[in-house]
Amino acid sequence: MKNRFKIIAFILVTALFSGCQEEDQTFGNIVAPSNIVIVPEIVGQDATNPNGDGSGVVNFTATADNALSYKFSFGNAEQNAPSGVTSYTFSNLGVNTYTVTVVAYGTGGVSSTATIDIDVLATYAPPADLLSALVGDGSKTWRIKSEKQAHFGLGPVGGAVAAEWYAAGPGEKSATGMYDDRYIFNADGTFTHIVNSTNDDPTVEVTGTVFGREPLITELGPHSETPVGADIENYPYQDYSENWVITAPGGVETINITGLGFIGYYTGGDHKYEIFSRDIPNEFTIRTTDGNSEFDWWFIITSEEEGATTGFETIYTDLLWSDEFDTNGAPNPANWTYDLGNGTDGWGNQEAQTYTNNLENAEVIDGVLKITAISTGSGYTSARLKSEGLFDFTYGRVEVRAKLPSGGGTWPAIWMLGSNYQTNVWPACGEIDIMEHKGNQQNTIHGTLHYPEAFAGSADGSTTVVDAASDQFHNYTVEWTPDVIKILVDDTVYHTYTNTSASPFNSDFFLILNVAMGGTFGGDIDPAFTQSSMEIEYVRVYQ
């Protein structure tokens, strides 16, 4: 009996061994990659600039015999590059020598390595205020600002209007795996993507889901999720770390994330995020071009957790009317008409300008409306646009993104007037000044209401100070309800008025955009003034 068990055991072991041998044979010959060649292309390199153009960008191509995929090591950073092609930005200022290592992987995971040394010039140092905004005291956590209109969207490649073709409404993508992600920019140059911030209490849990574009998201690995249109929602993924660096190609501040690192929605591409605007504290508007060069994808990110507001939460989120100024030439006649001439007594304020409908005074150029005040030598011309008779409304949120003119005597204004002003003479008709500015008082913004009990020099208003009013775009907003009127800059309320049924602020108003010169508010005009413009990216009205 013992011998019989030994024979049976011998037969089973032999069969198992034979079976394993047959499975091993499916790998074929295991051959380590050889003849690794690394070719660096230093951007901007020529006879005059042997170490590149100062951007620090180097494009790499690696090839090898019997290689299936590659990984690049740049010291502290690593990038997987299955095709052997990748790009990296070296940011240490001056000319520095870097050792780049390539690992080539072959059948069965065997690998070979090769290294090269390259000398690269980097001349760009990010401004201190940008680094402070992005990193804070050492690290800063960001998220998609899901509660804000157009926090995610798309538009044409190279477009100048944020989320021009599609803009997600507040909370619209709440079930996709996007809103619980967090993005940490550390001072040491590392970038951490937490894919589910809500499951890390009381201990860290690295699993979660992300949101991305089909089929580009397959770069992260295979998946079994069914596409929703062209999206893959709730793609299973894990927390990871990459590196980040700031560059400024063509003067555009850009966040570069290594490897497959991304923000918000996976689109492939070069993982470079241009900073479109960073005027609002703790908020960036960024965009990236997808791997198909099909769209620019736009995101609004914030370092404030949801609910940590500045004291303002709008009740109006449905876009009623807008002008995005996306057609060059004269302002859209379906939206705007003009006040013309020098008025009576300088429009009542002893202003010095004559309003025209000339293109030089009001023109849309590359997605921006420019209202320009110009010195003629004997006087001044400008423009005053209004929506009177074309768009009038009662209650809502008006948001205008604008950069203001400069120069002593300039007086730009974004405001609203009661539509019945011809029969209910001012101030009885009411006036809401969303933004007024004096070139003689740079960076001070005025928000004011005029009505019978408070008008002209005794009007109901407040002021606030913003940074670089004439150099950066800011959001000028009014929230107008039956109960209250709030005037804001960059989502911060600085003037509040309690509305009542007895006030004139319960009937239709229309919009006005203008740049005046001098007068009782603008003050003395600089004798050296030649011209300056108020630039407006959009006007939007929500109800």
C-alpha positions in Angstrom: 0.0 0.0 0.0 2.8 2.4 0.8 4.5 1.8 -2.5 1.2 2.4 -4.3 0.8 5.9 -2.6 4.4 6.7 -3.6 3.7 5.8 -7.2 0.5 7.9 -7.3 2.3 10.9 -5.7 5.2 10.6 -8.1 2.7 10.6 -11.1 0.9 13.7 -9.7 4.1 15.7 -9.1 5.4 14.8 -12.5 2.1 15.9 -14.1 2.2 19.2 -12.2 5.8 19.9 -13.1 5.1 19.1 -16.8 2.1 21.5 -16.7 4.2 24.3 -15.2 6.8 23.7 -17.9 4.2 24.1 -20.6 2.9 27.4 -19.1 6.5 28.8 -18.8 7.0 28.1 -22.5 4.3 30.7 -23.4 6.8 33.4 -22.4 9.1 32.4 -25.2 12.7 33.3 -24.9 13.4 35.8 -22.1 15.9 38.2 -23.5 17.1 41.4 -21.7 16.8 44.6 -23.8 20.1 45.7 -25.3 21.6 48.6 -27.4 19.7 51.3 -25.5 20.0 54.6 -27.2 18.8 57.8 -25.5 18.3 60.9 -27.8 17.7 64.2 -26.0 16.3 67.2 -27.8 16.9 70.3 -25.8 14.3 72.8 -26.8 15.8 75.9 -28.4 19.2 74.4 -28.8 21.3 75.8 -31.6 24.9 77.0 -32.2 24.2 80.1 -30.3 22.3 78.4 -27.5 24.0 75.1 -26.9 22.1 74.5 -23.7 18.6 75.5 -25.0 16.4 78.5 -24.9 16.2 78.8 -21.1 12.9 77.0 -20.9 14.5 73.9 -19.4 12.4 71.7 -21.6 14.0 68.5 -23.0 12.2 66.0 -25.2 13.6 62.4 -24.9 13.4 59.4 -27.2 14.7 56.0 -26.1 15.0 52.9 -28.2 16.4 49.5 -27.5 16.4 46.0 -29.0 13.8 43.6 -27.4 12.2 46.4 -25.3 8.5 46.5 -24.6 8.4 49.7 -22.5 10.5 52.3 -20.8 10.9 54.3 -17.6 12.8 57.5 -17.3 14.5 58.7 -14.1 15.4 62.4 -13.6 16.8 62.1 -10.1 13.8 62.8 -7.8 11.2 62.3 -10.6 10.3 59.2 -12.6 8.1 58.9 -15.7 6.8 55.8 -17.3 6.9 56.1 -21.1 5.7 52.9 -22.8 6.6 54.3 -26.2 10.0 55.5 -25.2 9.0 59.1 -25.8 8.6 61.7 -23.1 9.3 65.3 -22.1 10.7 66.8 -18.9 11.3 70.4 -17.6 14.5 71.1 -15.7 14.0 74.1 -13.4 17.2 74.8 -11.6 18.4 78.2 -12.6 21.5 78.5 -14.8 23.3 75.8 -16.7 23.2 72.5 -14.8 24.3 69.0 -15.6 21.7 66.3 -15.1 22.0 62.5 -15.2 19.1 60.8 -16.9 18.6 57.1 -16.5 16.4 55.0 -18.8 15.1 51.5 -17.8 14.1 49.4 -20.8 11.8 46.5 -19.9 11.6 43.3 -22.0 9.7 40.0 -21.9 8.9 38.7 -18.5 9.9 42.0 -16.8 13.6 41.7 -17.3 15.3 45.1 -17.7 18.4 46.9 -18.8 19.5 50.4 -18.0 21.5 53.2 -19.6 22.3 56.7 -18.5 23.3 60.0 -20.2 24.4 63.4 -18.9 23.0 66.6 -20.4 23.7 70.3 -19.8 20.5 72.3 -19.7 19.9 76.0 -19.3 16.9 77.3 -17.2 16.4 81.0 -16.9 12.8 81.3 -15.6 12.0 81.8 -11.9 8.3 81.9 -11.0 7.2 85.1 -9.3 7.1 84.9 -5.5 3.4 85.8 -5.4 2.6 82.8 -7.7 4.5 80.4 -5.6 3.0 81.8 -2.5 -0.5 81.4 -3.9 0.1 77.9 -5.2 2.1 76.4 -2.3 1.4 78.7 0.7 3.8 78.0 3.6 5.0 74.7 2.3 2.1 72.8 0.8 -1.4 73.7 -0.2 -4.4 71.5 -1.1 -6.6 72.4 -4.0 -9.9 71.1 -5.4 -12.3 71.7 -8.3 -14.5 74.6 -7.3 -17.7 72.6 -7.9 -20.0 75.2 -6.6 -19.1 77.8 -9.2 -20.5 78.1 -12.7 -18.0 77.0 -15.4 -15.8 75.2 -12.9 -15.3 72.6 -15.7 -15.7 73.0 -19.4 -14.2 73.0 -22.9 -13.6 75.2 -25.8 -11.5 75.4 -29.0 -7.7 74.9 -28.8 -6.1 78.2 -28.2 -9.4 79.9 -27.5 -9.5 83.1 -25.3 -12.9 82.5 -23.6 -13.0 80.2 -20.7 -15.3 77.1 -21.2 -16.5 78.7 -24.5 -18.3 75.7 -25.9 -19.5 74.0 -22.7 -19.5 75.1 -19.1 -20.6 72.8 -16.2 -23.1 74.3 -13.8 -22.6 74.2 -10.0 -22.5 70.6 -8.9 -23.3 69.2 -12.3 -20.6 66.5 -12.2 -21.2 65.4 -8.6 -21.5 61.7 -9.5 -18.4 61.3 -11.7 -15.5 60.9 -9.2 -14.1 64.5 -9.7 -15.3 66.5 -6.7 -13.7 64.4 -3.9 -10.2 64.6 -5.5 -7.6 66.8 -3.9 -4.4 68.1 -5.4 -1.4 69.1 -3.2 1.4 71.3 -4.5 4.4 70.9 -2.1 7.4 73.3 -1.9 9.8 70.5 -2.6 8.3 70.1 -6.1 6.2 67.0 -5.5 2.5 66.8 -6.5 0.1 64.6 -4.7 -3.2 63.5 -6.1 -5.7 62.2 -3.5 -8.4 60.4 -5.5 -10.9 60.3 -2.6 -10.5 62.8 0.2 -13.6 61.6 2.0 -12.3 58.1 2.9 -9.1 59.1 4.7 -10.6 59.3 8.1 -9.5 57.9 10.5 -6.7 56.2 8.5 -5.5 56.9 5.0 -7.3 54.9 2.3 -5.5 55.3 -1.0 -8.3 54.0 -3.3 -10.9 56.0 -5.0 -12.2 57.0 -8.5 -11.4 59.6 -11.1 -13.1 61.1 -14.1 -11.7 61.2 -17.7 -12.0 61.2 -21.5 -12.5 58.0 -23.4 -10.2 56.5 -24.8 -7.5 58.8 -23.4 -8.0 57.6 -19.9 -6.8 54.1 -20.9 -3.3 55.6 -20.5 -3.9 55.1 -16.8 -4.5 51.4 -17.4 -7.3 49.1 -18.7 -10.8 49.5 -17.3 -14.2 47.9 -17.5 -16.4 51.0 -17.1 -19.0 51.7 -19.7 -18.5 55.1 -21.4 -21.1 57.8 -20.7 -21.0 59.6 -24.0 -17.3 60.4 -24.4 -16.6 60.2 -20.6 -15.5 57.5 -18.2 -17.0 58.2 -14.8 -15.7 56.8 -11.5 -12.6 55.1 -13.0 -11.0 53.1 -10.1 -7.6 54.6 -9.3 -5.3 55.1 -6.3 -3.5 58.1 -4.7 -0.2 58.8 -6.4 2.6 61.4 -6.5 4.4 63.1 -9.3 6.5 66.3 -9.6 5.5 69.8 -10.7 7.3 72.8 -11.9 6.2 76.3 -13.2 7.4 77.5 -16.6 6.2 80.5 -18.7 6.5 79.6 -22.4 5.5 82.7 -24.4 5.0 84.5 -21.2 2.1 82.3 -20.1 2.5 80.9 -16.6 2.1 77.1 -16.8 2.0 74.3 -14.3 3.8 71.2 -15.6 3.0 67.9 -14.0 5.3 64.9 -14.7 4.2 61.4 -15.7 0.5 60.8 -15.9 -0.4 63.4 -13.2 -3.5 65.4 -13.9 -6.1 67.8 -12.5 -9.8 67.3 -12.6 -10.5 65.3 -15.7 -8.0 63.1 -17.5 -7.3 64.3 -21.0 -3.9 62.9 -21.8 -1.8 65.4 -23.7 1.4 67.0 -22.2 0.0 67.5 -18.7 0.7 71.2 -18.9 -1.9 73.5 -17.3 -1.8 77.2 -18.5 -2.8 79.6 -15.8 -5.5 81.7 -17.5 -6.2 83.8 -14.4 -5.3 84.0 -10.7 -6.8 87.3 -9.8 -9.2 85.9 -7.2 -7.7 85.0 -3.9 -7.3 81.2 -3.5 -8.6 80.5 -7.0 -7.0 79.7 -10.3 -8.6 79.3 -13.7 -6.5 76.8 -15.7 -6.7 75.1 -19.1 -5.0 72.2 -20.9 -5.1 70.8 -24.4 -6.1 67.1 -24.7 -4.0 64.4 -26.2 -6.0 64.5 -29.4 -5.5 68.3 -29.9 -9.2 68.4 -30.1 -10.3 70.7 -27.2 -8.9 72.9 -24.5 -10.3 71.8 -21.2 -10.9 74.4 -18.5 -11.0 74.1 -14.7 -11.5 76.5 -11.8 -9.6 75.2 -8.8 -9.6 76.6 -5.3 -7.7 76.1 -2.1 -10.7 76.8 0.1 -12.9 73.8 1.2 -16.5 74.0 0.1 -18.5 76.1 2.6 -15.4 78.2 3.4 -17.0 81.1 1.6 -16.3 84.9 1.8 -19.8 85.5 3.1 -21.5 85.3 -0.3 -23.6 82.5 -1.7 -25.6 83.3 -4.8 -29.2 82.3 -5.2 -29.0 82.8 -8.9 -27.3 80.1 -10.9 -29.2 79.8 -14.3 -27.6 81.8 -17.0 -30.3 84.2 -18.5 -28.2 86.4 -20.8 -24.6 86.9 -21.7 -22.2 88.5 -24.1 -18.9 86.6 -24.3 -17.5 88.9 -27.0 -16.4 86.1 -29.2 -16.8 87.8 -32.6 -14.3 90.5 -33.6 -15.4 93.9 -34.8 -18.2 96.2 -33.5 -20.1 95.1 -30.4 -23.1 92.8 -31.1 -26.0 95.1 -32.2 -28.4 92.5 -30.8 -27.0 93.2 -27.4 -25.8 96.8 -27.4 -26.7 100.2 -28.6 -24.9 103.5 -28.0 -25.3 106.8 -26.3 -23.8 109.5 -28.7 -22.6 113.0 -28.4 -21.3 115.1 -25.5 -24.8 115.2 -23.8 -26.1 118.2 -22.1 -23.6 119.7 -19.7 -21.3 116.8 -20.2 -23.9 114.1 -19.4 -24.8 116.0 -16.2 -21.4 115.5 -14.6 -19.2 118.1 -16.4 -17.5 115.2 -18.3 -15.0 116.0 -21.0 -15.6 113.2 -23.5 -17.7 112.9 -26.6 -19.3 109.5 -27.0 -19.1 107.9 -30.5 -19.9 104.6 -32.2 -16.5 104.5 -33.8 -14.7 101.2 -33.9 -11.6 102.9 -32.3 -13.7 103.6 -29.2 -15.6 100.3 -28.9 -14.3 97.2 -30.5 -14.2 93.4 -29.8 -10.7 92.0 -30.3 -9.8 88.4 -29.6 -12.5 87.7 -27.1 -12.3 91.0 -25.3 -14.5 94.2 -25.6 -12.3 97.3 -25.5 -13.9 100.6 -24.7 -11.2 103.1 -25.3 -11.0 106.8 -24.3 -8.7 108.7 -26.7 -7.3 112.2 -26.5 -7.8 114.1 -29.8 -5.6 117.0 -28.9 -8.6 119.3 -28.5 -10.8 116.9 -26.5 -11.6 113.3 -25.8 -13.7 110.6 -27.5 -15.0 107.4 -25.9 -18.0 105.1 -26.0 -21.0 104.3 -23.8 -22.8 101.0 -24.6 -26.2 100.1 -23.2 -28.7 97.2 -23.4 -31.7 99.6 -23.3 -34.6 98.2 -25.3 -32.6 95.1 -26.1 -32.3 93.4 -22.7 -34.0 94.7 -19.6 -34.6 92.6 -16.5 -35.7 92.6 -12.9 -33.6 90.8 -10.2 -30.6 88.6 -10.8 -26.9 88.3 -10.5 -24.8 90.4 -12.9 -21.1 89.4 -13.3 -18.7 91.3 -15.4 -15.0 90.4 -15.8 -13.0 93.5 -16.6 -9.6 95.1 -16.5 -9.8 98.9 -16.0 -8.2 101.8 -17.8 -5.4 103.8 -16.2 -4.5 107.5 -16.3 -5.5 110.5 -14.3 -9.1 111.6 -15.2 -10.3 108.2 -16.5 -13.7 107.2 -15.1 -14.8 103.7 -16.2 -18.2 102.4 -15.0 -20.2 99.2 -15.1 -23.7 100.1 -14.1 -27.5 99.7 -14.4 -30.3 102.3 -14.8 -34.0 101.9 -14.3 -35.7 101.4 -17.6 -38.4 103.9 -16.8 -35.9 106.8 -16.4 -37.6 108.9 -19.1 -40.9 109.1 -17.2 -39.6 108.4 -13.7 -36.7 110.9 -13.8 -33.5 110.1 -12.0 -32.9 109.4 -9.2 -36.5 108.2 -8.8 -35.8 105.5 -11.5 -32.9 104.1 -9.5 -29.3 103.5 -10.4 -27.0 100.6 -9.5 -23.3 101.2 -9.9 -21.7 97.8 -10.0 -18.2 99.3 -10.4 -16.8 102.8 -10.7 -13.1 103.7 -10.7 -11.0 106.8 -10.7 -7.7 106.9 -12.5 -6.7 109.4 -9.9 -7.3 106.9 -7.1 -5.8 103.7 -8.5 -7.1 100.3 -7.2 -10.0 101.8 -5.2 -13.3 100.4 -6.5 -16.7 102.1 -5.8 -20.0 100.3 -5.5 -23.0 102.6 -5.2 -26.8 102.9 -5.3 -28.7 106.1 -6.2 -32.3 106.5 -5.2 -34.5 109.5 -4.0 -33.3 109.3 -0.4 -29.6 108.9 -1.4 -28.1 110.2 -4.6 -25.2 112.1 -6.2 -22.7 113.2 -3.5 -24.9 111.6 -0.8 -25.4 108.3 -2.6 -25.5 104.9 -0.7 -22.2 103.2 -1.4 -18.9 101.7 -0.2 -15.3 101.2 -1.5 -12.9 98.4 -1.6 -9.3 98.0 -2.7 -8.1 95.4 -5.3 -4.6 94.6 -6.5 -3.7 95.7 -10.0 -7.1 96.9 -11.1 -5.6 98.2 -14.4 -3.3 95.2 -15.0 -5.4 92.2 -14.1 -9.0 91.1 -14.7 -11.4 91.1 -11.8 -15.0 90.0 -11.4 -17.4 92.8 -10.6 -20.7 91.6 -9.5 -24.1 92.6 -8.1 -26.6 90.2 -6.5 -30.0 91.9 -6.8 -33.0 90.3 -5.0 -36.4 91.6 -3.7 -34.8 91.7 -0.2 -31.2 92.7 -0.7 -28.7 94.1 -3.1 -25.0 93.1 -2.6 -22.1 94.5 -4.5 -18.9 92.4 -4.8 -15.4 92.2 -6.2 -14.0 88.7 -6.8 -16.9 87.1 -4.8 -16.3 89.3 -1.8 -19.2 91.5 -0.6 -18.2 95.0 0.3 -21.6 96.8 0.1 -25.1 95.7 1.1 -28.4 97.5 0.7 -31.7 96.2 2.2 -34.3 96.3 -0.6 -37.9 97.2 0.2 -41.1 97.4 -1.8 -40.9 101.2 -1.6 -37.5 101.4 -3.4 -37.1 101.8 -7.1 -35.2 98.5 -7.3 -38.2 96.3 -8.1 -38.7 96.9 -11.8 -36.7 96.5 -15.0 -33.2 97.9 -15.4 -30.8 97.8 -18.3 -27.0 97.5 -18.4 -24.5 100.3 -19.3 -20.7 100.1 -19.9 -18.7 103.3 -20.5 -15.4 105.1 -19.9 -15.9 108.8 -19.1 -13.2 111.5 -18.8 -12.9 114.0 -16.0 -16.1 115.5 -14.6 -17.2 115.7 -11.0 -16.1 112.1 -10.2 -13.2 111.5 -12.6 -11.4 114.7 -11.5 -8.4 116.3 -13.2 -7.2 114.7 -16.5 -3.5 114.1 -16.8 -2.2 116.4 -19.5 0.0 113.6 -20.8 -3.0 111.2 -21.3 -3.2 109.7 -24.8 -5.6 106.8 -24.5 -6.5 103.8 -22.3 -9.1 101.1 -22.4 -11.5 99.2 -20.2 -11.3 95.6 -21.3 -14.2 93.2 -20.7 -14.1 89.5 -21.1 -17.8 88.8 -20.6 -21.0 90.1 -19.2 -23.3 87.5 -17.7 -26.7 87.7 -16.1 -28.1 84.9 -13.9 -31.6 84.3 -12.5 
